[in-house]
Amino acid sequence: MLQVIFHGVDRSPAAEADITDRFEALKRFDNSMTDCKATITKVGHQGLGEFSVKLDIVVGGGRTVVASENDPDAMCAINKVFDTVRRMVKDENDKRHQR
């Protein structure tokens, strides 16, 4: 189940669609992923500051992968956090298959 939460930020259908597509693509590296919670938050005062995007993804065995990235542009923060998680999941999957 995918859950996208906007905290202190207006809901964005484009960001939700991008996160959905990226989560589905991420499943290629580990098809045991079951849940993903993406939280988009604006950090800073009065429109200044950065967007923080945090992912909590449940992978095989009930283990949770957590990553967060910040950027002044929300879509860039989404790109960064999914790149981070993809590397983490791919590395973990590679380690499991080397045994």
C-alpha positions as CSV (number, residue, x, y, z in Angstrom):
1,M,0.0,0.0,0.0
2,L,1.3,3.4,-1.0
3,Q,0.5,6.4,1.2
4,V,1.6,10.0,0.3
5,I,1.3,12.6,3.0
6,F,1.7,16.4,2.5
7,H,2.6,18.2,5.8
8,G,2.4,22.0,5.6
9,V,2.3,21.8,1.8
10,D,-0.6,21.8,-0.6
11,R,-1.4,18.4,-2.1
12,S,0.1,18.0,-5.6
13,P,-1.3,15.4,-8.0
14,A,1.9,15.6,-10.0
15,A,4.0,14.7,-7.0
16,E,1.7,11.9,-6.1
17,A,1.8,10.5,-9.6
18,D,5.6,10.7,-9.7
19,I,5.9,9.0,-6.3
20,T,3.5,6.2,-7.4
21,D,5.5,5.6,-10.6
22,R,8.8,5.6,-8.8
23,F,7.6,3.2,-6.1
24,E,6.3,0.8,-8.8
25,A,9.6,1.0,-10.6
26,L,11.5,0.4,-7.4
27,K,9.7,-2.9,-7.0
28,R,11.9,-4.3,-9.8
29,F,14.8,-4.5,-7.4
30,D,12.8,-6.1,-4.6
31,N,9.3,-7.5,-5.3
32,S,8.7,-8.2,-1.6
33,M,8.1,-4.5,-0.9
34,T,4.6,-4.1,0.6
35,D,4.2,-0.6,2.0
36,C,5.5,2.8,1.3
37,K,4.8,6.0,3.1
38,A,6.1,9.2,1.5
39,T,6.0,12.4,3.5
40,I,6.6,15.7,1.9
41,T,7.2,18.6,4.3
42,K,8.1,22.2,3.8
43,V,11.0,23.1,6.1
44,G,11.4,26.8,6.9
45,H,9.4,30.0,7.5
46,Q,6.9,31.8,5.3
47,G,7.6,30.0,2.0
48,L,11.4,30.0,2.4
49,G,13.4,27.0,2.9
50,E,13.4,23.5,1.5
51,F,11.2,20.6,0.9
52,S,11.9,17.5,2.9
53,V,10.8,14.1,1.4
54,K,11.0,11.1,3.6
55,L,10.3,7.5,2.5
56,D,9.5,4.6,4.9
57,I,9.4,1.4,2.8
58,V,8.6,-2.1,4.2
59,V,10.7,-4.7,2.4
60,G,11.0,-8.5,2.8
61,G,11.0,-9.9,6.3
62,G,9.2,-6.8,7.6
63,R,12.4,-4.7,7.6
64,T,11.9,-0.9,7.0
65,V,14.1,1.1,4.8
66,V,14.1,4.8,5.7
67,A,15.6,7.7,3.7
68,S,15.1,11.4,3.5
69,E,16.4,14.2,1.3
70,N,16.0,17.9,1.2
71,D,15.9,20.3,-1.8
72,P,14.4,23.8,-2.6
73,D,12.5,22.0,-5.4
74,A,10.0,19.3,-4.3
75,M,10.4,17.2,-7.4
76,C,14.2,17.3,-7.0
77,A,13.9,16.1,-3.4
78,I,11.6,13.3,-4.7
79,N,14.3,12.3,-7.3
80,K,17.0,12.4,-4.7
81,V,15.2,10.3,-2.1
82,F,14.2,7.6,-4.6
83,D,17.8,7.5,-5.9
84,T,19.0,6.9,-2.3
85,V,16.4,4.2,-1.6
86,R,17.1,2.5,-5.0
87,R,20.8,2.2,-4.1
88,M,20.0,0.9,-0.6
89,V,17.5,-1.7,-1.9
90,K,19.7,-2.8,-4.8
91,D,22.7,-3.2,-2.5
92,E,20.7,-5.2,0.0
93,N,19.2,-7.4,-2.8
94,D,22.7,-8.0,-4.2
95,K,24.0,-9.0,-0.8
96,R,21.2,-11.5,-0.3
97,H,21.9,-13.2,-3.7
98,Q,25.6,-13.5,-3.2
99,R,25.2,-15.9,-0.3
